[in-house]
Amino acid sequence: MSFRLSSSARDYFDKIEQNSSTGDFDSMWDKYYLAAMVGIKARDRIRTDEEPTDDPFVESVISDYDDQKYEIYAALIMAEIERQNIPKREETEIRHLMLEILDSTDPTRLTSYGKTLLNCYAERGYRILENEVPAPGEFDQFLRQYHNTLESV
Amino acid sequence: MKLRVEEIRYENIREFGDMRLDFTRGGSNETHHISLVQMPNGTGKTTTMELIRHLLLGTKLEEEQVREFAPDPEYAPEYAPSQGEFVMTFATDSIRFRIHMELDYEMGSVQYRHSYPQREGGGTDSGHFLPLELEDALTEDFVDLFVFNGELTDDFIETGHDKAENALKIVSRLDRIERQRERIDRIVEKRQEDSGAKTSQGLKQVRTRLNSRREKLQTLEKRRDQLNKDIKQHNSTIEELKEEREEIIAEDKEALERYKELEEEIQRLQTKLQSDAGDLLDDMRRPSALSADFNEDFSELLEHMTILKLPKSTSEEFFNELAEGETCICGRELNKEHREKIRKNAEEYLSDEDIGVLNTLKEQLRNTADVEDFESRFTSLSDTRQELKKNEMEQDQLDLDDPELEQKKQELTEKIESERNSRNEKQEKVDLLTTDDKGQRERFDLDWKTNIPEAKREVNKYEKKVQQASDTVEFSKQADKLEKIFDEFIDRSLSELKERQIQETNERLKQILGLSEVQIESIDDSIKLRGKSGSSEGQSLSVAYAYLSTLFEGSQVDMPFVIDSPAVSLDHKVRREVATIISGLFDQLVAFVISTEKEGFVQNLEPKQHDGSEDIQYYTVHKTDTPGVVQKHTDHDFFMEFTSEEEEATTTVGAE
């Protein structure tokens, strides 16, 4: 299992880069991360059986995100605890969920299921973004619109 | 391959408590030429014929069908067996085998087993078994031909029924080829349904649609190319106009200076915007800095992990190792019960690896960043962008002292603006023509008539349809050819088979009935006789039996002939004729008869000689005074003298 972003999500972010004369994203991970955090904050993801099937963009977490990957995973765990309505003091279920998502043996420290979940949040996040910011202009303008959208979900 | 029936055995079936009909000669491996089994009506003749058919075919029976073979509990309520068995022993040239049909009356189920009488130690194996040559030959239709209901014999002769022709097809296996031929139509129909084009006309329609889509795609691509060419031209014109404008501005030294100042400022602001936006993105990469909500999430998760003591500071491995030792860490000795408890509770603790990853998570959550004030940075970015726009506008609208130059410059600026607008409009059109963004396609209602990627998909779709449809039309044509080949093959084979069958049956009839007797003229569904008016009913039936025996001789398997009621509906004269012919036609004949059909039939049978005596055996199976119990006799005189009052009363037989 790998990190995946649907082709329509890629097109959306590519267009921002095409339209902008003042900067662009450094990597696909930037686009993936920004989309995923919108989905996670909205506590909304597509169903795991609808996970994008496009070619994975990368197998690993790139160095830009290596230090903060656990923050992303923690946010993912919290979103799932809420989505699954797990009572906050339910030790066994929370532990079970954490171990379903985290994997000490994988270089990314995520299980296949954990990656699927993150892919599903990223896909939903992109759809929210596209809905809120349908025609982004310059890169700096998009970042502002992105931040507004993130705060509003 | 020669097949013989050596024995039939009943156990707890209807009124047969435990009975055996042995068709071999004095315990040898040779079977009698003729075995007559006299059973009054209601004793189990039809049941036996039915069981033989099921046993040969390994039929799976319904619950009700199985229970119909159960002994009537009214006759033996204290006994009422829950299981019954029907067994037949067969011999071929190379093997003797038994098929066991085990009937479970309680469950309503049937199970087949098989065994080999010569095997040392006996024992049965599960499952139905037939030697390979038989397995392939014994279809339901084929079994009906040699486990035969005698009352249906006259269906073979001049009735218009297709029994005779069908029998020929079954034995020669042409019936299977006919069934394959019938499958062709069904396969073609299914294929046509799937592809949506049944005929050449349908294929033409799909092709027309494909062509219209190809043409549309070409038109769209041409339009895109033209637009791109125009955009390029606009850009080049803009550059030329800008140069021209700069030359005019250059004539005004002061203005030129300002123009250059603005140009530098524009460059600086663009660089600043790029760098600030890059820095912003860099800081946004940290969720804890990105939003206060994430920060709250992390605090909450950390709190839960602490309250729930996740991960446990002690690992599962620790307790598992502890349970291996002799004593606990407190020094007390551990017994089996302690160890089991420790191992069970150890499952609640995490492995070393899991502890590692959860501890790292916890550690990271303790060191999250503070939320960044992005708003003020965005405001600053926005200010920079405004300034950039202002400078760009001023550069465009820079006033010149000389009114004539100013006029020219303004005209050029307007032209540049107009060129830009035209270019941007065309760029938007190109975007819509080429976008593969689903969301954008939906917003602008784009389809294959207006969007190149959609048109490409549509062309691909119709290329596949044309492929499928042309395959199907071609497939149908080939299927027609194949059907014709099948038909021709069946017709020719059947015609040759009929010719041979007629010739061989007639030769046989000549041998048995003499030269002047009846002959087959043709087989057209049923058998048509030459000079029918001159032949007796007995002769006609003899033809039917001769026909059947010739069929079996021509088949790969030489079958025994097991017949039920061969003479019951015949008058005495006919019986004599039938008895004469039927004796010579089959190597093993097992006939189930009732007492009223003996007269005229049994005396005229012509069994082969064996050791100086006639090779015929006589069984009589009849009910006794005890309800539900039948008895078996093997004596010839008993057989001949036995009469069933009921049959005498109900059967009307024409007197000789």
Chai-1 contact restraints between the chains, C-beta under 6 A:
chainA,res_idxA,chainB,res_idxB,connection_type,confidence,min_distance_angstrom,max_distance_angstrom,comment,restraint_id
A,S8,B,D437,contact,1.0,0.0,6.0,A-B,restraint_1
A,S8,B,K438,contact,1.0,0.0,6.0,A-B,restraint_2
A,D11,B,D437,contact,1.0,0.0,6.0,A-B,restraint_3
A,T22,B,Q270,contact,1.0,0.0,6.0,A-B,restraint_4
A,T22,B,L273,contact,1.0,0.0,6.0,A-B,restraint_5
A,T22,B,Q274,contact,1.0,0.0,6.0,A-B,restraint_6
A,G23,B,Q274,contact,1.0,0.0,6.0,A-B,restraint_7
A,G23,B,A277,contact,1.0,0.0,6.0,A-B,restraint_8
A,G23,B,G278,contact,1.0,0.0,6.0,A-B,restraint_9
A,K41,B,D293,contact,1.0,0.0,6.0,A-B,restraint_10
A,Q68,B,R286,contact,1.0,0.0,6.0,A-B,restraint_11
A,Y70,B,L361,contact,1.0,0.0,6.0,A-B,restraint_12
A,Y70,B,Q364,contact,1.0,0.0,6.0,A-B,restraint_13
A,E71,B,P287,contact,1.0,0.0,6.0,A-B,restraint_14
A,E71,B,S288,contact,1.0,0.0,6.0,A-B,restraint_15
A,I72,B,P287,contact,1.0,0.0,6.0,A-B,restraint_16
A,A74,B,F298,contact,1.0,0.0,6.0,A-B,restraint_17
A,A74,B,L301,contact,1.0,0.0,6.0,A-B,restraint_18
A,A74,B,L365,contact,1.0,0.0,6.0,A-B,restraint_19
A,A75,B,P287,contact,1.0,0.0,6.0,A-B,restraint_20
A,A75,B,F294,contact,1.0,0.0,6.0,A-B,restraint_21
A,A75,B,D297,contact,1.0,0.0,6.0,A-B,restraint_22
A,M78,B,D297,contact,1.0,0.0,6.0,A-B,restraint_23
A,M78,B,L301,contact,1.0,0.0,6.0,A-B,restraint_24
A,K88,B,H304,contact,1.0,0.0,6.0,A-B,restraint_25
A,E91,B,L308,contact,1.0,0.0,6.0,A-B,restraint_26
A,R95,B,L310,contact,1.0,0.0,6.0,A-B,restraint_27
A,L99,B,D354,contact,1.0,0.0,6.0,A-B,restraint_28
A,L102,B,V357,contact,1.0,0.0,6.0,A-B,restraint_29
A,S104,B,E353,contact,1.0,0.0,6.0,A-B,restraint_30
A,S104,B,G356,contact,1.0,0.0,6.0,A-B,restraint_31
A,S104,B,V357,contact,1.0,0.0,6.0,A-B,restraint_32
A,R109,B,V357,contact,1.0,0.0,6.0,A-B,restraint_33
A,E130,B,G439,contact,1.0,0.0,6.0,A-B,restraint_34
A,F139,B,A277,contact,1.0,0.0,6.0,A-B,restraint_35
A,D140,B,L273,contact,1.0,0.0,6.0,A-B,restraint_36
A,D140,B,A277,contact,1.0,0.0,6.0,A-B,restraint_37
A,D140,B,L381,contact,1.0,0.0,6.0,A-B,restraint_38
A,L143,B,L280,contact,1.0,0.0,6.0,A-B,restraint_39
A,R144,B,F378,contact,1.0,0.0,6.0,A-B,restraint_40
A,H147,B,F374,contact,1.0,0.0,6.0,A-B,restraint_41
A,L150,B,S291,contact,1.0,0.0,6.0,A-B,restraint_42
